[in-house]
Amino acid sequence: MTPERPQKAFNPWLIALVVMIATFMEVLDTSVANVALPHIAGNLSSTVDEATWVLTSYLVANAVVLPLGGYFGMLFGRKRFYMTCVLLFTVSSLLCGLAPSLPWLIFFRIMQGLGGGALQPTSQAILVENFPHEKRGAAMALYGMGVVLAPIVGPVLGGWITDNYSWHWIFLINVPVGALSLFLTYRMVHDPPTLKRASIKEGFQVDYLGIGILTLGLAALEIVLDEGQRRDWFASNLIVVCAVLAVVCLVGVVFYLLKKDHPILDLRLLKDRNFAVSTVMLFVLGFVLYGSLAVLPIFLQTLLGYTASLSGWILSPGGVVILFMMPLVARLLKFVDTRKLIAFGFMTCGAGLLWMSAFNLQVPFQTAMMSRMLQSLGLAFLFIPMNVTAFQNVPMDKTSYATGMLNLVRNIGGSTGIALVSTILSRRGQVHQANLVGNLHPGSLQYQGFLQNAQHVLVAKGSSLPDAAHQAQGMAYGTLLRQANMMAFSDTFWIMGVLCFVLLPLLLLMRKTHAGQKPVVMDH
């Protein structure tokens, strides 16, 4: 029999706002430090490559804790566990802002990631339990604003704080927000009766072996994804060792968990088709969201010469589109099949990325902004319908396990997206450069014409004829590099766009779902 829903002392919308505060703060910290790395490296007397561990350490710790939120919430109580995570995140943020050296900063970032990793799935579980099925779409819209907007706002906010104050404040701003979140959580959030009964089991033992294997596998996988491109992938012994560890541990832990009565990660949830397909789609959503966020600012700043602030203005209207469209999507969920909304979302997002693949070095500001807005329109139609579909048939006592798995998959998708688009950019740039350099030979009339025109201009500006000849050749090669890189960016956008369309047939495997539809009881 389905347990009776607990009576809440506060309006569930107030609770939704409370949990979104911590979620936004935590997701923001996955990207806010990116633009501050040169400042951190300079201030702490380290190289930029060494400073990248400030990002990697946080993401590794984050990935390790993400799937364990449901397990620890069952052991200690969800409210107590959630407040402990907020406290750890807040104190670690303070220590990050006061860190005297890079090793200490990396250590405090690990602690910050361990505290923040469980905030996303736990806050999402609290939302799901506080809202009936017919209102979950609207609740997910509020939650989704934090999850989708934070990575967009992060680099812009981080750059502004670093330029106008110092890098320390990108961490210190979390302290008052964390304190507010702690106070409001203590007053307003309560554990559901289902969780209380689940946490009182005679003879229950902590699965240290399962936690250890899963932690080691996820940490190794995150290091491979975050450090692979910088270390030339399998040319690095560290990447090879971590890749082997990731494969062995993650494959082994699947067989191990399926044999446990009370697993730390309930893989049996994947028996439901809606949950399984939604998991795959959330991986692609993370891939496209974080991959495009990584590559578009690089394109704007390196090839078009935009400043960090100006490139932020390209991204910001997309965030506004998401902000205004998510409530509309939540309303549409009551009348429209979620599969149709997801299909529209992927097609629109893919169209925006394919539009970006047609960019050239003279693309206008408005065109770049509009393509990003089109992509963001698609993103707004993806997050909420996917989550509503995924949770449709998940029992209340399995909510935390489901949220942990979904958030883990989305974050790994994001790390995979960033890693692969960086690799695609590098490799395709080399390919296009090798193809184009064949045109720079003495027999090419276009090449000779370019050199002669450039020499005339340079001589007219005061250069000697020999100097003008060398400078003209340098200009030709510089133009070639820019064109090769432009073609590499086009390839990268095209691949992400096509991926959105390739995923559409998976919708045929989903059952028809509306936001108010009653769930189907799953067999476990």
ABEGO torsion letter per residue (X at the ends): XBBBBBBBABBAAAAAAAAAAAAAAAAAAAAAAAAAAAAAAAAAGBBAAAAAAAAAAAAAAAAAAAAAAAAAAAAAEAAAAAAAAAAAAAAAAAAAAABABAAAAAAAAAAAAAAAAAAAAAAAAAAAAABBAAAAAAAAAAAAAAAAAAAAAAAAAAAAAAAABBAAAAAAAAAAAAAAAAAAAAAABBBBAAAAAAABBBGBBBBAAAAAAAAAAAAAAAAAAAAAAAAGEAABAAAAAAAAAAAAAAAAAAAAAAABABBABBAAAAABAAAAAAAAAAAAAAAAAAAAAAAAAAAAAAAAGBBAAAAAAAAAAAAAAAAAAAAAAAAAAAABBAAAAAAAAAAAAAAAAAAAAABBAABBAAAAAAAAAAAAAAAAAAAAAAAAAAAAABBAAAAAAAAAAAAAAAAAAAAAAAAAAAAAAAAAAAAAAAAAAAABBAABAAAAAAAAAAAAAAAAAGBBAAAAAAAAAAAAAAAAAAAAAAAAAAAAAAAAAAAAAAAAAAAAABBBBBAABBBBBBBX
